[in-house]
């Protein structure tokens, strides 16, 4: 029998995970989503055939797994409203809310709970996500497997042993889709400046990024080796790469990712002290 999974929150990320679970063979009858607004729930109920509820406590009462998928700013109030139901059931808690430490969530829910924190990214919405996961010491091996399977329904999952490393995950994958979107913007503009229609440049840039990622994931070579394979001595690619290196692209990326990780740490401190 499948674990009963309740999603607290029915936004885009929750909908993506639920859709991925069902596509992977999970029974809609074992899934519940909640929201105080039934108009938010109706499309999920009609499209996916899951159960829905407007009362969090009642939805948690039969859950083996509770996925917290509401905004960090309202998480404390949401947790307070279902604390008693969670303590009576003691389910596995999975949080996809950014910046909230596991011990803070556990405290808000009454303590002594298995908690998995997940740092997903927006490509999860199209089944191509990348997520970092951390489990506190109360999570069993079976619960860790369940959490991994739920998030693998929308993409790649990597576990970290130190919760602080989720800040690095934020820099490497959580915020990183925007890095590539910025690259697409720059390539589109450069292509247009060179005479291509902007739409043509955009499609070529996006398809090339997709192809490069596919090659890198399917290859046993490092990105550095793949890069060198494209670079003919004295050729066009070598000239472009030399320009990027001389312009300090590596330093720019490293600085941006450090800034991202630092802000993730600051947010965790700010939210954890509420």
MIPAKE-81090 format. One record per residue (C-alpha): x, y, z. Coordinates in steps of 0.2 Angstrom, whole numbers, padded with zeros to 4 digits, always signed. Example, Ala and Ser with C-alpha at 12.3 -4.5 7.8 and 13.67 -1.06 7.14 Angstrom:
<recs>
+0062-0022+0039;+0068-0005+0036;
</recs>
This chain:
<recs>
+0000+0000+0000;+0007+0017-0005;+0011+0030+0009;-0002+0043+0011;+0005+0059+0006;-0002+0076+0011;+0004+0092+0003;+0001+0108+0013;+0000+0120-0001;-0006+0118-0018;+0005+0130-0028;+0016+0127-0044;+0029+0117-0035;+0017+0106-0026;+0007+0103-0042;+0023+0098-0051;+0028+0086-0038;+0011+0078-0038;+0010+0077-0056;+0027+0069-0057;+0022+0056-0044;+0007+0051-0053;+0016+0050-0070;+0028+0038-0060;+0014+0027-0055;+0009+0034-0038;-0009+0032-0034;-0019+0048-0034;-0030+0041-0021;-0015+0041-0009;-0012+0060-0012;-0020+0075-0003;-0017+0093-0006;-0023+0108+0005;-0026+0126+0002;-0038+0138+0011;-0045+0143-0006;-0054+0129-0014;-0053+0138-0031;-0034+0134-0030;-0038+0116-0027;-0051+0113-0040;-0039+0112-0055;-0028+0099-0046;-0043+0089-0041;-0050+0089-0058;-0034+0086-0068;-0025+0074-0057;-0039+0065-0047;-0031+0068-0030;-0040+0072-0013;-0041+0090-0008;-0045+0099+0009;-0046+0116+0015;-0042+0111+0033;-0023+0106+0036;-0026+0097+0052;-0039+0085+0046;-0028+0082+0030;-0013+0078+0041;-0023+0066+0052;-0021+0051+0040;-0004+0056+0032;+0012+0046+0033;+0021+0060+0024;+0018+0078+0025;+0025+0090+0012;+0027+0108+0017;+0025+0118+0001;+0019+0135+0007;+0029+0152+0008;+0042+0153+0021;+0035+0169+0028;+0018+0160+0033;+0026+0143+0038;+0026+0147+0057;+0007+0151+0057;+0004+0136+0046;+0014+0124+0057;+0006+0131+0073;-0012+0127+0066;-0008+0109+0063;+0005+0105+0077;-0007+0094+0087;-0012+0084+0072;+0006+0081+0067;+0011+0076+0085;-0003+0063+0085;+0003+0056+0069;+0022+0059+0069;+0023+0058+0050;+0039+0061+0039;+0040+0080+0036;+0047+0086+0019;+0050+0104+0017;+0052+0113+0000;+0052+0130+0008;+0068+0139+0006;+0078+0146+0020;+0070+0137+0035;+0081+0125+0045;+0075+0108+0049;+0076+0111+0068;+0066+0127+0066;+0052+0117+0057;+0053+0103+0070;+0051+0115+0084;+0036+0124+0076;+0028+0107+0074;+0031+0102+0092;+0047+0092+0091;+0054+0075+0089;+0049+0073+0071;+0059+0066+0056;+0062+0081+0044;+0069+0081+0026;+0073+0098+0019;+0073+0100+0000;+0081+0114-0011;+0072+0111-0028;+0073+0123-0043;+0060+0129-0055;+0064+0117-0069;+0055+0104-0058;+0039+0112-0065;+0044+0104-0082;+0050+0087-0074;+0069+0092-0076;+0073+0098-0059;+0088+0097-0048;+0086+0096-0029;+0097+0094-0014;+0090+0085+0001;+0095+0084+0019;+0088+0073+0032;+0089+0075+0051;+0094+0061+0062;+0076+0056+0066;+0073+0051+0047;+0074+0032+0045;+0082+0024+0029;+0065+0019+0023;+0059+0037+0025;+0074+0044+0016;+0070+0032+0002;+0052+0038+0001;+0058+0056+0001;+0070+0053-0013;+0057+0044-0023;+0045+0059-0021;+0057+0072-0027;+0065+0060-0041;+0047+0061-0049;+0052+0079-0055;+0071+0077-0058;+0088+0074-0051;+0090+0071-0032;+0107+0073-0023;+0108+0071-0004;+0120+0081+0007;+0125+0076+0025;+0127+0094+0032;+0112+0105+0032;+0123+0120+0029;+0128+0113+0012;+0110+0117+0006;+0116+0135+0004;+0129+0128-0009;+0115+0119-0017;+0105+0135-0018;+0120+0143-0027;+0124+0128-0039;+0106+0123-0044;+0092+0132-0034;+0095+0149-0041;+0105+0144-0056;+0091+0143-0069;+0092+0162-0068;+0111+0161-0072;+0107+0152-0089;+0092+0163-0093;+0104+0178-0091;+0116+0169-0103;+0102+0167-0115;+0097+0185-0114;+0115+0190-0118;+0117+0177-0132;+0101+0183-0140;+0106+0201-0140;+0124+0197-0147;+0116+0186-0160;+0104+0201-0165;+0119+0213-0165;+0127+0201-0177;+0112+0202-0189;+0101+0187-0184;+0083+0189-0180;+0082+0189-0161;+0069+0175-0161;+0081+0164-0171;+0096+0168-0160;+0085+0164-0144;+0080+0147-0151;+0098+0142-0157;+0105+0147-0140;+0092+0137-0130;+0093+0122-0141;+0112+0123-0139;+0111+0124-0120;+0099+0109-0120;+0111+0099-0132;+0127+0103-0122;+0118+0098-0105;+0113+0082-0113;+0130+0078-0120;+0138+0082-0103;+0126+0071-0093;+0128+0057-0106;+0147+0058-0106;+0160+0051-0095;+0171+0066-0099;+0172+0081-0088;+0165+0098-0093;+0183+0103-0096;+0187+0089-0108;+0171+0092-0117;+0175+0110-0119;+0192+0106-0126;+0185+0094-0138;+0175+0108-0146;+0190+0119-0147;+0201+0118-0163;+0218+0126-0161;+0217+0143-0168;+0198+0141-0172;+0183+0151-0168;+0178+0142-0152;+0196+0144-0145;+0195+0163-0148;+0178+0165-0139;+0184+0155-0124;+0200+0165-0123;+0189+0181-0123;+0178+0174-0109;+0193+0168-0098;+0202+0185-0101;+0186+0194-0096;+0186+0185-0079;+0171+0174-0082;+0176+0161-0069;+0179+0174-0056;+0162+0182-0060;+0153+0165-0058;+0162+0161-0042;+0158+0178-0035;+0140+0176-0040;+0138+0159-0032;+0147+0165-0016;+0135+0179-0015;+0120+0168-0018;+0126+0156-0004;+0129+0170+0008;+0112+0177+0005;+0104+0159+0008;+0113+0159+0025;+0107+0176+0030;+0089+0171+0025;+0091+0155+0035;+0096+0165+0050;+0082+0178+0048;+0068+0165+0046;+0075+0154+0060;+0074+0168+0072;+0056+0172+0070;
</recs>
